[in-house]
């Protein structure tokens, strides 16, 4: 007995020494961990202020033709979670009968998400930050599939002085939200590694959503920075849709507001870059960096002066629907760019593939992982669908936009790498040949041959009625 006790004590001492001198070995290869950094209203031009994101692009694969199913927070996030188009989630807006967390839950979409997939596969899952519009800390609600939960309500937009629902308990925080989320993510990673289980963590920041609040340490950065003046800045397209037509040129005062907004947005994303770096450091320190996929993206884009619009989103213009998607990790090509159409509905099937699972049968999207390996999947889509209900008028909606910011009526759109086709509920049509007109300044729908218009209409009607396998 004494001899066995002595051997056990010496073994424990040896293990302790090894643990102190080196990080733990990878305990659960080949299924990688997943760190999903989801920003809010992010645009590709902000990447220049984020050296760690640029390094992630060099280390991984970027999707140059990645778009969202609706350029609005809640519908897009519902598509990301469920892998489904808005017409299959029932979420087209942020509030009301066709929007918000209420619509997501009423349709049952919250019961089948990438969180439920990976949790059932043995992953530890956590979401920190923003969930869906309409979510409140006071509800006490934790959706299916999430092992750990640290989510804010509407007060999260202010970025300071907010509450989080932390695993069923409301906790008040007075610090800067991104720093709180960083610490929680680091702790979750450490505990997951100690538990020797693979993990998925969604780090869902409100940045750089209005009011564009930077971390205090970053509030003086980039003095004199102005919003980009692309060829679309302060210019209407020809044959503009009714909700856009007739706008006057941007005033001097509005241009100053746009510049202020862009500078603050740039300042605020510095904290997201810092957050990414801190989490990467924790992955390295715990020995799992080599077995972790990092995904960086946004729920939608944002316009700032393009097409004479004030700060906002919700349109089918490239500024609003095209956002970054970067993935880096084991088995993913470094420095590669995929130019095939990809959508936010593809994230759920891709996460399932990372976990060794078959594609979710109810998802509309497809697995992106073959592209990450340099393969070209057979029968890949050539066209993406965008759906939007509008104009939103609820005063409680944080994304309710004035006429000056742009508030389009209900539309559906088709987008390929070369052109964009939009049909509005009032019958108006847009068509932009982006190969020749990348800034969408010439609506040439009126010049389309009748047969071409009919074919586009049929394709749009088919996609807006698709479900699961028929969408792919």
N, C-alpha and C positions, 0 to 999 in steps of 0.2 A: 504493500500500500504506500509506504514512504517513498519507495523507488518510483512508483507510477506518479505520485504527486510531484516529485522532484522533476521528472521528465516533462510533465505537463507545464510546470512553472517555467522551465527553461525554454520550452516551445513558445509559450506566451511572450517571454522576453525577446526571443528571436523575431517573432512576428511583429512585435512593437518596434524593434529596431529597423526592420525592413520598411514598415509603414512610415517611420519617421524619415528615412533616408530617400525614399522614392515614392512617386505617386502610384496608386493601385493600377494593376494591369486591367486591360479591357475585359470586363466580366461577361459580356453578353453579345459579342460579335456572332453572326454578321448583321443582325437587325440593328440599324443605327438609331441613335437618339435623334430627336428633331427639335430644333429651336426655331420658332416661327416668329419673326419680328414683323408686325403689321402696323404700318403708319396710317395716318388719317389725313386725306386731302393732299397727299404728297405728289410732287411733279418731278420728272427726270432732271430738270435743270438745277434742282437742289443738291444733286449728288456731288457737284463740284465742291461743296462745303463739308463733305463727309469722307475723309481719307480712309477710314476703315471699311466703308461700303465700297469704295473704289478698289481697295485691296481684296475684298470679297469677290468682286467681279473678276479680278485677275486670277483668283484661286479657283473660280467656279464657272458656271454657265449662266448667261443672261438670255432672256427671251425678248427679242426686239419687237415682236408683234403681239405682246401680251395686253389684253384688254379686259375690262370689267363688263358684267352683264347689265349694269345700271350705274350711272355716274352719281350715285347717292349712297350715303353711308350704310343705312340698314339693309336695303335690297342687296347691295354688294356683299356685305358681311354674311347675310343669309345664304347667298350663293356659295361663298367660300366654305362655310360650315357644312352645308348639305350637299354640295356638288350639283346643285340644281338651278335651272333658270328661274327668274322671277315668276313666270307663269306656272311653275310647278311648286314653288314655295308659298305663293300667294302674297309675297312681300314686294310691293312696287314703290312704296314710299316709307317715310319714317314714322308716321302716325296714322290713326284712323283705321277703318275697316280693311284697307289694303296695305297696311304698313305697320312697322314697329314690331316689338317683341310679341305683341298680342296676336298679330297675323301669323307670325312664325310658329307660335305655340298652337293656335287654333287649327292650323293645317297639319299639325303633327310632325313638322319638319325638325323640331328640336330633338325628336326621339331617334333620329338617324343622321348622325354627323360624323366627321372624322374623329371626334372625341369618343363617341360610342364604339366606333370601329376599333380604335387603338386600345381603349380600355379593355374591351373584350379579348384583345390579343395579348394582354398581360402588361401593357405599358402603364406607367404612372403618368397621369395627365394633369396639367395645371393651366389655368388661364388667369393672367394678371392684367388689369387695366380696363379696357372698354369692351363691352359685349355687344348689345344691340340697343338701338334707340327705344326709349320707353322703359328701359330697365331701371329699377330703383333699389337702392340698398334696403329700404324698409320692407320690400317684398319678401326678403329672406330666401328668394328663389335661387337654387343652384340646379342648372339643367342636367339632364342625364349625361353620363360619360366623363364628368370632370371629378377627379379625385380631390384636387385642391383648387380653391377659388378665392381670388382677391380682386373683386370687380367694383368699379365706381359707378355711381349714377350720374345724373346731369351735372353735378357740381365738379365732375372731373375735368370739364372743359377749361375751367379756370386754372388748373394745374397746381394750385396751392389751396390749403384749407379745405379738405375734402374728406369724405367718408369712403371706406371700402367695406364691402361685405366679405369678411375673411372666414371662410368655412362655416358660415351660418351666424357669425357674430359681427355686428357693425362696429368698426374701429375708426376713430377720427385721426387724421394726420394733418400736420401743419406744414410739412416740408414740401419740396418740389416733387410732383407726382412721378416723373421719370426716374428719379433717384430712389424713391420708395419701391417702384416696380423692379428696378435693377437688383436691389438688395433681396427682394423676395425671390426673384428668379435664381440668384446665386445660391440662396439657401436651399431652394427646391432641388437644384442640380446636386449639391453636396449630399443631401439626404437620399436622393435617388441612387446615386453612386454607392452610398453606404448600404442601401437596401439591395444592391446588385440587381436592379431592374432597369430595363430600357425606359426612356421617358420621352414625352412630348410636352413642350411648354410653349404656349402662345403668349408672347410678350406684346400686348396690344395697346399701343400708346395713343393718346389723343392728339399728339403732335403731328403736323403743324396746323391743326384745325384752328379756326378763329376762336378766341381772340389772339392767337399766335404768341402765347406767353413763353418767352425764353427762360432758361434757368438764370437766376440772378447773376451768376458769374459770367454769363454770355451776353448780357443785355447791352453792352457797349461795343459789340463786335461789328465789323463791316460798316463803319461810318461812310455815308454818302452812297451806299449801294442802291441801285435803282432796278425796277422791274425790267425784264428783258423786252426790248423793242423789236419783236419779230415783224416780218412783213404783214402779219395779221393785226398788229397792234393799232388800235384806233381806226380800223377799216371794216366796213360792212361787206359781206359777200354780195355779188350780183344776184338778183332774184332771191333776196333773203326771205326766209319764212316769216309769216305774219307776226309772230311773237317778237321777232328781231328787227324787222324792217322799220325804217324811218327814224332810227336813233341818231341824235346829233353827235357831233365829234366830242371826244372826251374833253372836259374842262381842265383848266390848269389845276384847280383844286382837287379834282378827282384823280388826275395823274399823280399828284403829290400823295394822295391816300394810297394809291396802288404801290408807289415806291416804298412808303412806310410799311405797308403790309408785306411786301416782298423781303425787305430787310429783316423784319421781325420773324418771318417764316425761316429765313436763312439762319438767324440766331437760334431759333428754337430747335432746328434739326441737329445742331451741334451736340445737344444733350442726347439725342438718339444715337448718334455715332459713338459718343462716349459710353452709352449703355451697351452697345454692341461689343465694344472693346472690353468692357468689364466682364461681360458674360463669357467672351472668348477666353479671357484670362482664367476664369474659374473652370472652364472646360479643360484647359491645359493643366491647371494645378491638380485637378482630380483625375487626370489620366485618360479622359474620354474624348479629347478633342479629335483624335483620329477616327473615332467611331460616331461622329455627330454631324448631321446635315444641318446647315444653317440656311434658312429661307428668309429673304427680305423682300417686302412688297408694300402695297398700299391698297386701301379699299376703293379709291377713285382719285382722279386728278383734280385740276383747279384751273380756272382762267383768271387772268389779271390784266384786263385791258384788251385782250384779243377780241376782235369783232365788236369793238366798242362796248364791251361788257365790263361792269364792275366786278369786284371779287365774288366768285361763285363757281358753280359746277352744274350738273344735271343735264347738260346738253350732249349731243352725239358728236360734237367736235373732238378732234384728237386731244386737245388740251385736257379734256375731262375724262375720256374713256381709256386712254393709253397710259399705263403706269409701269414702273419697273417690276421685274421679277428676276431675282438672282438666287441661285442655289449653289452651294459649295459643300463638299464633304466627300466621304469615301466613295470611290467609283465614279465621281462626277468629273467631266472634262474641265481642265483649267483653261481660262481665257477664251472660252468658246461662246459663240452667239448663235442662237436658234432663230431663224427668220420665218418659221411656219406659224400660222395663227394659234395662239394659246389663250385660254380664258381662265377666270377665277374659279369656274366650276371644275377645272382640272386638278385643283390642289387636293381635294379629298381623295380621288383615286390614286394620286401620286403618293400621298402619305400612306395609304393602304399598301401600295406596292413596296414602299420602304420597310414596312412592318412584315412583309412576306404574305400579305393577304391578297385574295382575289379582288377584282374590281367590285365596288359596292353595286349590287344589281339595280338599285333605285337611282343611282347617280346619272346625270346627263353628261358629265364630263368624261375625259379620258386620261389615262396615266401618262404623265410626261417623262417618266424615267427612261424610256428608250432613247429619247433625244439627249438626255444627260450622258448617255454612254456613247453617243455618236451614231446611233441607229436612226433609221427613218421608218416609223410605223406605217404599215400598209393602210391605205384608205383614210389617211388623215384628213381632217376637215380643211376646206379651203376658205370657209366663210364663218364669221362670228356673228352672234346675235346680241343686240342691245335692246332692252325694253325699259320704258319709263312711263309712269303716270304723273300727270301734272295739269295745271300748276298747283303746287302745295300752298295752302293758305292758313294752316294751323299756326296761331301765334306761339304755341308752345314748342314748335319744331325748331331746333337749333340751326337747321339748314333752310328755313324759310327765306326765300330771296325776293327782293324787290324787283320791280320792272327794270331798274338800272343794272342789277346784277345778272339778270336773265332768268326767266321763269317759264320754260317752254311748256306747251300743252302736251298731252299724251302722244307718244310716238313709239314706233318700233323701227329698228335699223339693221341693215346688213353691213358688215365691214370685212373687206379683204385687205391684204397688204397693198393693193393698188387703188381701191375705190371705196367710197361710202355711199350707201343708199338709205334714205330716211322717208318713211311714210308717217304723216301726222293724222290724228283722228279726225281733223277737220278737212282732210283730203289733200293737203299741200304735200308736195314731194320735193326732196333735195337729192342731188346726185353730184358728187365731187370726184373727179379723176385725180386722186392724190399723187399718182405717178408724175403727172404734169403740173399739178396744182397742190403741192404739199401743205400749204397753209389754208386751204379750203376757202378761196376767195371768189371762185366762179361756180355758181350752181348751174349746171348744164342739164338739169332734168328735162327742161323743155325741148332740148335737142335730141333726146333719146328716141330711137325708132319705136313705134308702137309695139312691135314684137319683143323688143328688149325690155321695155317697161312691163309688159305682161309677164315675161319670164321672171323678172325680179320680184314682182308682186306674188307670183306663185311660190317662189322660193321663200319669201318672207312669211307667207301664210303657213307654209309647211313647218318652218322652224318654230314659229310661235305656237304651234299645236303639238310639237314633239314631246316625247316623254321617254326618259331613260335611254334604252338602246337605240330608239329611232332618232335621238338627238346626236348620236355619235358618228 
